């Protein structure tokens, strides 16, 4: 009968009004009446424009995935990439190299802080930074070559160069090897990604004052590192160098770190980072950053205004966010509409206001995440091919790859309160999880938020080792409108970290067993 109750609640949950699925960062669409009537199907071809069915400008996660999917759907496809290597920021100077360094630095930290308690002892442990960087570079190189192999396998034409529009069906490409060519296509997808956001009064030289790109290639471990910005990237890179021995201070204008994170989890997360000796200066404005000798001096003041102070460091990492990379593409020349920061307006089929021109990933509104861009790419080319594409922007998981990791999907408790829905919260600490205790890595929590009447899960937030892997059970549950009881009544292998999610689900609709 209990199982039947779960099914009844699940059916009822599907009847909830759509106000439960309103994203805090909505996918903003703007288009004219003309674009609505002309965005379906292929654009009419002009002279020579039928050389390609699809041309993709940008070879990052959104672009290369779009190109491969288009080719798999039988569309003649060309991908243009200015970097000369595929994978975009994510693979070359973002997600992949940062995760390589996060793993390597974590191994060093474990060796110096945890191995002895497990009975593994060394006379000494030292960091070989060149070897660590070489391992990172090898991972990047192997993966970029792997994407080129996928292009060949799927018969995607790859053009290395900087592309810009000369008409809605023509792209002029300045080759990385010199020279120029024109690539023509019936449908052109802009997938040029994003770039580092600059701050007034700060000049990034990638030596002492670095972006995330420079922070991935430091030649020595800074004694003092200041990170400007307490978002995902800043905390991850701060963790890398903090584990290797840097004294890390994070300066953040806002009152909290990672402001999109669930408030309760955020507080626990900050305490965890502080235990790792990461310092935080919140509600603090950076007025200027100046190099001097072998160091850097920051001038700071309270965000609300007040007396200025100074802070010195060996290296400053500017990590204040990212902006769409759309300048210099010739979008204005063909009349594509953008907002004041360069984001491209698209409709629900990723079509711009110009017939035959589409946009995906970081250049359109929504979370600037590689996996979101991949989903955009697949859906976009499915629309172009006459199929139906789909991306649910309310269910894009987010992960901070520190240790412990923090992962989430759906709504925070603050968001649920704001929309006025009655809800229940279930929590379970990893201190009560058998596997976490067995491996002596038990800092963290699972928090589930469910609609009170139907038990439909509205949000899941996890802080733990490998939270980025654990979150996908929750993503699947939310996609199919599952209740907390559905997860609680699903058998989970023992002993595993995933049992904490089961127990949190039990705590949401009834009571947990192990606490």
N, C-alpha and C positions, 0 to 999 in steps of 0.2 A: 504493500500500500504506500510505503514511503517513496518507492521508486515512481509509482504512478503520480504521487504528489509532485515529484520533480518534473515529470513530463507535463503535467497540467500547468505548472508555473512557467515552464519553458514556452509552451504554446501561448500563454498569456503575455509573456515577455515580448513576443513578436508583435503584439498589438500596441506596445508603448508608442506614444507619439514621437515624431522625429526630433523633438526638442532635446532628447537625450543624446542625439548624435550630432550636436553642434560643436565643431572644433574650436578650440581657443585661438587657433591661427587659421581662419577659414581660407579655403581655396577661392580666391577672388576672381570672378569672371567679369569681363567687360567686353562687349562687342556690339556692333551696329546691327540693324535689321538686315542690311545687305549681307553681313557675314553669316547670319543665321541661315539664309537661303542659299548661300554659295559654298558653305564649308563642307557639305557632304560629298563624298566621292572624290574623283580626281579633278584637278583643275584643268581647264581647257588648255591645250598645248599650243604654244606659238612655234615659230620656226626653229626646229632643232631641239625643242624642249622635251621631246620624248626619248632622249638618249638614256635617261634613268627614270624609273618609276618613283624612286625615293633618293634624295640626297640628304645626308645628315652632316650638319656642321658641328663638329665636336666629337671627340672619341673617348669621352669619359664614361662613367657607369651608365648614364642615360643614353648617350650617343651610341656607344658600341653595342649595347644591348638592343637598342632600336634598330640598328643596322643589321644585326644578326637575325632578329625576329622578322624584319621585312624580307630579308633574303629567304628565310625559311617559309614565308608565306608566298613565295614565288615572284616577288617583286625585284626587278633589277635595281641594285642598290650601290651607292658610292658613299663612303664616309671620309670626311675631310678633317684632319687633325693638325693643328699648328705646332704642337710640341715635338713632333717627330717620333714619339712613342705613345702607344695607346694606354688607356686607363685613366686619363685625366688627372686632376689634382688628387683624387682619392688614392689611386694606385701609386702615382709617382712621388707626391710630396704631401700626402695626407693620411688617409685611413691605414693603408698597408704599412708604410715605413714607421708610422707612430706605434702601431700595434706590435711590430717587430721589436722596437726599442722598449715598449712597455713590458713585453715578455722577458727580454734579456735583462732589463734592470730589475724586474721582479725576481728572476732567478738569482741575481747577485744579492739582492736584499734578503731572500730566503736563506742563502748560504751563510750570510753574516749574522742573521738574527734568529733563524728558526731551526737550522739543520741540527745544531748541537742537542736540542731538546728531543730530537728524533733519533739520537744516537749516531749521527753522522758528523764526524769532526775532521777538520783540516788544520794543518799547522798555520796556514795563512791563506787568505783569499784576496785577489786584487782584480781591478778592472783593466781590461785591455780594450780601450776605447776604439782603436782602429779596427780590431777584429769584430767588435760589436757592430760598428758601422758597416763593415764589409758584409756581415751576415744580413743586415737590413737591405743593403744594396743588391745582394744576390737574390733575395726574395722578390724585390721589385722587378729586377731584370727578368727573372724566370716567368713572372706573371704577365709582364708586358709582351714577351715573346709568345706566351700562351694565347693571348688575345689575337695576335697576328695569325697564329695557327688556326684559330677559330674562324677568322675572316677568310682564310684560304679554303678551309673546309666547307664553308657556307657560300663561297663565291661572292664575297663582298669586295668591291673595288676599294682600295685604300689609297688616298691621296694625302701626302704629307705637305702641309702648307697652311698659310693663313687665308681663310675664306671670307669674302664679303660680298654682299648682294650688289648686282648691277641691274637686276630686274627680278620680279617675283619667281622667275623660273631659271635664273642664271646666277652662278656664283663665280666670281673671279678669285683665283687662288694664286697667291705668291708662294712659290715652292720653297721649301727649306733648303733646297739645293740650288736655288736661283732660277729665274725665269718665271713665267706666268702662264696659266692655262685657265680656260673657262669650262666649268662643269655645269651641265644643264639637267634639269629634272622636272617632272610633272608636279612633284610634291617635295618641298624642302623643309626639313626639321631643324630648328635652332636648338642646339644642346651644348652650348658653350660654357656652362657651369658658372662658377663664381670666383671672386678674387678676394684677397685680404682687405678688410675695411681699414682705411687709414684714419688717424686721429689728428686734429689740428695741433700744430706745434711739435709734432713728432715726425722725424725723418728716419725711415727704416733703411739701414745700410747692410743688413744681413751679416754683420760682424759683431758689433756690440749691442745694437738695437735691432732685434730680429723679429721676423714674422714666424709663423709655424714652420715655414720652409727652412729658414735659417736655424731654427731650434732643433731641426732633425739632422743638422750637419755640423754641429759645433765640434771644433777640433780638440777642445779640452773641457773638462768639467768645471763650470764656473763655481767659485767659492760662494758667491751670493748671486741669486737669480731673482729678479722681480718680474712677476707676471701681471700684465695689465688686462684684467677681464677674468671673471670667475665662472666662465661657461665651460662647456664640454672640453674644448680644445685646450684652453689654458690650464685646467685642472689635470688633464692627462699629461701634457708636456711638463707641467710642474712636478707631477709624480715621477716621471722618468728621471729627471735630473736630481730631484730630492732623494730618490733611492740610491743614486750614485754618489751622493755626498754633498750636493749643493744645499745651502741655506735658502729656502724658498719663501718668498713673501708674495701674496696675491693681493693686488689692489683692485677694488671693485666699486664702481660708482653707486650701484644699487644697494639696498639694505640686506640682500640675501645672495648667496651663491646660487647658480643655476635656477633662475627665477621661475622657469616653467615646471620645476619639479614639485611633487607633492610636499607640502610644508613640513609635515611630521618626519618624512623620510629625509628631507633636505637637512633638518637639524641633526639627525643621527649621522648623516653623511659628513657634515662639516666636522662633527666631533671626531669621527674616524680619521679624517685627514689631519686634524690638529694633533691627534695622538701620534701621527707620523711626522710631527714637527713642522707641518706646513702652517705658516702664519697668514692671517687674514686682516686686511684693512678695508672694512666695508664702509659704505657711505662716504667714499673718498674720491675726489676728483684729481686727475693728473693734469696739471697745468702745463708742464713742459718736461722734456727729456733731453738732456745735453750730454754729449760725450766729453770726457776730459782724460787725457793720458791713457791709461789702460782701464778706465772705468766709466761709469755712467752715473749722472746725478739726476734724480727726479725731483721736481717741485710739486708738492701736493697741497691740497686744501680740502676742508670738509665739503661734501656735496652741497650742503645747504649754505655754504659760504662761511668764511672765517679766516683765522690766522693761517698763513702758509708755513709748511715745514719742508724739509728736504730728506731724501732717502738715497743712499748710494748703493750701487751694485756693480758687479762685473759684467753682467749681461741683463738686458731688459727684453722680455718677450711681449710683443704687442698682439694681444688676442682678444680684440673687441668685436669680433664677428666677421661676417663676410657680406659682400655685395655682388649682385648679378654681373657677369661679364658680358655686356652687350654693346659697349662703346666700340666704335670702329667697324661694326659689322654692316654698315650701310642700311640699317633698319629705317632711318628717317628718309632715305632716298626712295624707298619703295612704299613708304607710308604706314609702316607697322606701328601701332600704338603701344607706348610704354608709360610707366608712371615716373615720378620724379627721381627715383633711385635706379631706374633702368629696367625694372621688371616688365616683362612682356604680358599684355593682357591677352588671354585666350578664353574660348568658350569651353563647354563641357566635353568637346571632342578635341581639345588642344589646338584648335584652329585660331589663328589671329584674325584681325579684321581684313587682312589681305588674302584673297583666295589662293589656295595652294601653299601657303606658308604656315607652319606649325611651330610650337615651342614646348619644351619639356624641361623638367629638372629644376636646377637652381635659378634659371632665368625667368621662371614664372612664380606666382605667389605659392606659399606653402613651406613646409620644413625643408631646410637645405641639407638633405641627407642622401647619401649614395643610393640606399635601397629604395627611397621614394622616387628618385630619378629613374631607376631601373623599371619600376612599375609604370611610371609615366611613359617610358619608351615603348614598352610592350603594348600598352593600351592605345597609344597614339597610332602606331602602325596597324593595329587591328582595325581601328576606325578607317584608316586610309584604304585598307584592303577590303572594306565593305563589311567587316565583322563588327562585333560589339566589344569594346574595351571597358575596363572597370578598374578604378582605384578608390579605395575607401580611405580618405585622408584622416578620418577620426581614429583609424586603427593602424597607424604607422608607428612601430615601436621605436623608442629612443633608448640609447645605451651610453653610459659614461664608463670608459674602459680603464678605470683606476682599479685599486684593490682596497676594499671590496668594490666590485662593479655595482652600478645602479642602473636598473632597467625598468621601463614603464610602458604601459599601453592603456589607451582610454583616458578617462577623466581623473583628475586629482580630486581630493576631498573638497578643496576650495571651489573648484568648478561645479561640483555637484550641489554644494550649498548655494552657489550663485544662481542656479537655474531653478531652485526651489523644490527639488525632488526629495522625498523622504527616503532615507537610505540606512543601511547597516554597514558596519565595518568589522572585518575579521582580521586578526593579526596573529602571526606566529614567529617567534624569534629562533634564529639558527642555533642559539645556545641550547635549545631543546631538541635539535636535530641530530640523530645518531651519527650520520656520516660526517657532518661538520665537526662534531666533537671528536670523532675517531681520527680525523686528520689534523686536529688542533687548529681549525680555521673557521671559527664559529661566530664571527662578528656579522650581524645583519638581521634582516627582518623581511617577511612577506606581508604585504597589506592589500586586502581585497575590499573593494567598495561595491555594494550591490543594492539595487532598487529594493526598497523594503517590501512592497506589496507582492512583487513577482519574483524576487530573488535574482533577477537578471543582473549579470556582472556588468558594472559600468567602468571600472578601472582596476588595474593591478599594478602594484609597485613593489619592486624587489631590490634589496640591497644585500649582496652576498658575493662570495666567489662565484664566478661564471654566471652571474645574473643575466648576462646577455644571451646565454643559451637557454636558461630556465624560462625566460619571458615568452617563448614562442608557444608554449602550451596555452598560456593566457591569451595570446593573439588569436590563436585558433578558436578558443572558447568564445571570445567576443565576436569573431566573425560569424559564428553560427548561433549567436544569441543564447549561449549557455547560462545556466544558473550556477550559483556557487555550489549547490547540492550536486549538480552534474559532475563537477570536478571532485567533490568530496567522495562521491560514490564510484569513482574511477580508480581501479587498483593501480597503485604506484609501487615499483620495485623497492625493496628494502635491502640494505641501507642506501639511500640516495638523497641528494640535496633536494630533489623535486618533491620529496615527501613533505617538505615545509609548505609548499603550495597547497597540497592536499589538506594539511592541517589548518592552514589559514582559511581555506574554503569551509572546512568543518566549523571553524570558529565564526564564520560569517552567518551561516544559516542555523547552527545549533551550538555544539561545544566541541573543542578539540580533545584528543585523547591524551597527548603527551605533554600537556602543561596544565 
